[in-house]
Structure formats: C-alpha cells, structure tokens
Amino acid sequence: MSNLLYVLIPILFFTVVGLLLGLKDRKLRSTESYVDEFSRARQAMAGSKSGGVADPKEGRGAG
C-alpha cells in the first residue's frame, strides 16, 4: 500500500495544480456573452439575404 502512495500522491498533486492553473487562466464570461456568441455563429451559418455583412460593427475591417 505504501508503494502505491508514491504513485498516487504525485498524480493527485499535479491534478490539483493543473485544475487550479486552468481555472485561474480561464476568461470569465457572463451568460449574455454566451448568448451573443451563439447568435453570431447562427447568423454566420445562415448568411445574409443581401450578401453583405449583417451588422457593420462585426465586419472584417472592425478590429
């Protein structure tokens, strides 16, 4: 059993450290930003009837 601890302790340690680093570096987003992202993706897949950009703020030149 003690031999197994030499393997389990480092695995647990690096798992916890990895999760903490992953959670620390993630970008916090609101629910509204997820809805906006979904809406933009849906509009991009649907295209526009006029053939132009649906929203001038979201054009390629805007950055």
CNS distance restraints for C-alpha pairs under 8 A (distance, minus, plus):
assign (resid   1 and name CA) (resid   5 and name CA) 6.67 0.50 0.50
assign (resid   2 and name CA) (resid   6 and name CA) 6.99 0.50 0.50
assign (resid   3 and name CA) (resid   7 and name CA) 7.33 0.50 0.50
assign (resid   4 and name CA) (resid   8 and name CA) 6.22 0.50 0.50
assign (resid   5 and name CA) (resid   9 and name CA) 5.65 0.50 0.50
assign (resid   6 and name CA) (resid  10 and name CA) 7.01 0.50 0.50
assign (resid   7 and name CA) (resid  11 and name CA) 6.49 0.50 0.50
assign (resid   8 and name CA) (resid  12 and name CA) 6.08 0.50 0.50
assign (resid   9 and name CA) (resid  13 and name CA) 6.03 0.50 0.50
assign (resid  10 and name CA) (resid  14 and name CA) 6.04 0.50 0.50
assign (resid  11 and name CA) (resid  15 and name CA) 6.04 0.50 0.50
assign (resid  12 and name CA) (resid  16 and name CA) 6.18 0.50 0.50
assign (resid  13 and name CA) (resid  17 and name CA) 6.21 0.50 0.50
assign (resid  14 and name CA) (resid  18 and name CA) 5.84 0.50 0.50
assign (resid  15 and name CA) (resid  19 and name CA) 6.16 0.50 0.50
assign (resid  16 and name CA) (resid  20 and name CA) 6.15 0.50 0.50
assign (resid  17 and name CA) (resid  21 and name CA) 6.15 0.50 0.50
assign (resid  18 and name CA) (resid  22 and name CA) 6.03 0.50 0.50
assign (resid  19 and name CA) (resid  23 and name CA) 6.05 0.50 0.50
assign (resid  20 and name CA) (resid  24 and name CA) 6.00 0.50 0.50
assign (resid  21 and name CA) (resid  25 and name CA) 6.21 0.50 0.50
assign (resid  22 and name CA) (resid  26 and name CA) 6.28 0.50 0.50
assign (resid  29 and name CA) (resid  33 and name CA) 6.26 0.50 0.50
assign (resid  29 and name CA) (resid  34 and name CA) 7.51 0.50 0.50
assign (resid  30 and name CA) (resid  34 and name CA) 6.90 0.50 0.50
assign (resid  31 and name CA) (resid  35 and name CA) 6.47 0.50 0.50
assign (resid  32 and name CA) (resid  36 and name CA) 6.15 0.50 0.50
assign (resid  33 and name CA) (resid  37 and name CA) 6.08 0.50 0.50
assign (resid  34 and name CA) (resid  38 and name CA) 6.18 0.50 0.50
assign (resid  35 and name CA) (resid  39 and name CA) 6.13 0.50 0.50
assign (resid  36 and name CA) (resid  40 and name CA) 6.17 0.50 0.50
assign (resid  37 and name CA) (resid  41 and name CA) 6.21 0.50 0.50
assign (resid  38 and name CA) (resid  42 and name CA) 6.09 0.50 0.50
assign (resid  39 and name CA) (resid  43 and name CA) 6.16 0.50 0.50
assign (resid  40 and name CA) (resid  44 and name CA) 6.11 0.50 0.50
assign (resid  41 and name CA) (resid  45 and name CA) 6.24 0.50 0.50
assign (resid  42 and name CA) (resid  46 and name CA) 6.14 0.50 0.50
assign (resid  43 and name CA) (resid  47 and name CA) 5.94 0.50 0.50
assign (resid  43 and name CA) (resid  48 and name CA) 7.57 0.50 0.50
assign (resid  47 and name CA) (resid  51 and name CA) 7.40 0.50 0.50
assign (resid  48 and name CA) (resid  52 and name CA) 6.51 0.50 0.50
assign (resid  48 and name CA) (resid  53 and name CA) 7.07 0.50 0.50
assign (resid  48 and name CA) (resid  54 and name CA) 6.25 0.50 0.50
assign (resid  53 and name CA) (resid  58 and name CA) 7.50 0.50 0.50
assign (resid  53 and name CA) (resid  59 and name CA) 6.20 0.50 0.50
assign (resid  54 and name CA) (resid  58 and name CA) 7.96 0.50 0.50
assign (resid  55 and name CA) (resid  59 and name CA) 6.96 0.50 0.50
assign (resid  57 and name CA) (resid  62 and name CA) 6.37 0.50 0.50
assign (resid  58 and name CA) (resid  62 and name CA) 6.40 0.50 0.50
